[in-house]
Amino acid sequence: MTRPITAGVDGTEESLAALDWAAREAVRRGLPLRVVHAWRYAEALAAADRDTQKRWVSEGVAEAVRTTAERHPGLTVTTDVLEGAPAHALAEAAAGAEMLVLGSRGHGPVVGFLLGSVGQQVIAEAARPVVAVRAGDDPTTEAAGRDVVVGQHGDPEDSAATLRFAFETAAARGAAVRAVRAWTLPPVFAYSPGSLRLLDDAGGLEPHEQQALAEALEPWRERFPEVPVAEHVEMGSAGQVLLSLSARAQLMAVGRRARRTAVGARIGSVAHGVLHHADCPVAVVPHE
């Protein structure tokens, strides 16, 4: 089954940037584009009944799609205007997509995504990769020799889905992958001078981390021999290491293990930090 690239739109500048990004990616991969808008009937608009409000929404989506179709005349585009809870509708749309692309708003600790906080909920619950794109996204960075940066951690299977996404994207773009593995000292080494001496005698932790990254990359190098790969191992916080590379990246991919709390689904701290502060589009890929 061919999965489309799906873009969630709401008429904002951010979501229109996401639509443009999704269209370019669909053309590169030879996939259709699906445009989704999730809406709710606004009872406060007493002068407009449900059918009228839906017509307004549909006309706005159609106008955005017309512009996209003109830019990419060979692209197959379908639209869906879905009534209901936006987070639920978008998560369902993601389930049948190659990826879901959303607009994201601004930098800082208190920001929302498409439709306010809905985007973050979708990212936490979606079964497929979700890409967050900021307003003003510059398509020229996709052809400027910048890498697709991907975070790798844990055992090879822990990041297999994220690495697959990064290599597939790089192959479609003719780009290189920069695979990043950040590491920190375990507490026993941080507080014990004797343990630190033993660690030095063993050659240090960095060679171990380099070997772990090489092993995780091996099957993807074999599957995508045309994709150049740079290995980046650095001591430090994973989020900070990744962010330090985002200004030179055309896309950053990170894994996601969502957890549920009393106030809803939450994503991990690394994905959260990168989404809010990275200088490039960010793909959040659920673990398999």
C-alpha angles and dihedrals in degrees: 000000000000111000117208127224102250125207123195112214134185102167096263122129089247094054092047089054087051090051091053091048092049092049093052091048092049091052091049093050096039092240132136121254122233118196117202131188120184116200143169128216109257108218089188089072092076092168091061124059125209095271092049093050091048090051090052091050093046092050091052092050091046091054092053090048092050090057092049093047090052091054093048107031095176095051120109108226129185128180134209126189105197125191117213143058105345096218093052093044094049093045089052090048089052092053092069097038136091084228138339117233120204136176118247128203127228137302128287141075096283110050136123135220130221108335092008114279093356093091093058090051090049091050090052094049106031117114092210134051116288120205120204116206126187127221111267093033106172113224091198090075088068090066100034099092094262120150131244099239118208131183118225126190141158123007121346093261091053092068102025095112093048093048091048090053092048095048093045090050093046091048091052091050100040087240136138126250120231107198114201128199116179122192140185133197115269111244093253090061095041093058104031121073089192091055090049090055090050089049091052091049089054092053097261133273097278095076088051091052091047091052091048091053092047091052092049091050098045099088092045093049088054093047094046105032091160093062115090113225131205118192117215119188117175137164111239146067111328092226094050094045092051093046091052087062099042097089089063096043129093090202136002123209124198133173126244135212105180120206129194123233134176089272097046141275119339131192125220123278095250094053090043094052095045093048092054100042112023118117093220139048112291127214116203110201121195117229115252 
